[in-house]
Amino acid sequence: MPLALPAPLRALLPRRFRETRPRVAVLRLSGAIGAVSPIRPGLSIGTVAGSLERAFGMAGLSAVAIVINSPGGSPAQSHLIHRRIRALATEKKVPVIAFVEDVAASGGYMIACAADEIVADPTSVVGSIGVVSASFGFDRLIERIGIERRVHTQGEAKAMLDPFRPEDPADVARLKRIQADVQDLFTGLVSARRPGLRQDGESLFTGAIWTGRQAVELGLIDALGDLRSVMRARFGETVDLRVVAEARGSLIARLLRRASPGGIGIAEEALGAIEERAAWARFGL
């Protein structure tokens, strides 16, 4: 691909050399959102910021296409990525189009809402606009094997939802209030970014999911299709789709993080893998 010349110099060239192809930056965001494990870090503002800057920093952009395949995860990281996409789109004055593959659920859908348009496959899974917290309770197990749990805190809520102690109703009530606050932000964001929602908001914000075909009828997405077909139809057969590689760090760097004093062990790594797999399994994937 020849280098892009400044407009004054390009004007001096013969007409056939002055013609430029429409250019679309393509960035793929795949995986669970948040800290999955040091070996397989999930999507976060730290792992995608550089890729976003490179995508929006390309010269002569007609649009930025973000391909999303995520079951969700951390609300904070989802929101941070959403805000960064919107900030760059506004700063660069470039339209953003999100393309959903297998799933854009929960935080994945929040990121999709940063786009000016959302396109999905008819069989994609979309939605899950809700908040969930999951953990395990080991208090009966450690009691059975004769282990005594000792926790000393300053602040009555410091050991909230400790999995090795019986569940406290006050802790659950506190968690519910936190979830309600996050859900309020989520639903407000979706309502603001998707003004064409075609069903009563309460029924869309229950954490339910829909196929791409159902989602377009509800106004959760704008159209059905795939990246190549939509971009060629919109910008012409010669559209230049420039793929931006995800920057998640080298394998050596990730191995060094695992071996560091603050790294995690095999059991924690396995638990992280199980939790990530469970996130995908919720959507039959």
Protein Blocks (a to p, Z undefined) as FASTA:
>chain_A
ZZdddfklmmmpcfklmpccddddddddedjedjfbfklccddfklmmmmmmmmmmpghi
abdcdddddebjjfklmmmmmmmmmmmmmmnopacddddfkbcghjlmmmmmmpmbdcdd
fkbceejiacddddddfklmmmmnopacddddehjklmgoiakbccdfklmmmmmmmmmm
mmmmmmmmmmmmmmmbcbdfklmmnopacdfklmmmnopambdcdfklmmmmmnojklcc
ddddddebjfklmmmmmmpmklccfklmmmmmmmmmmmmmmnoZZ
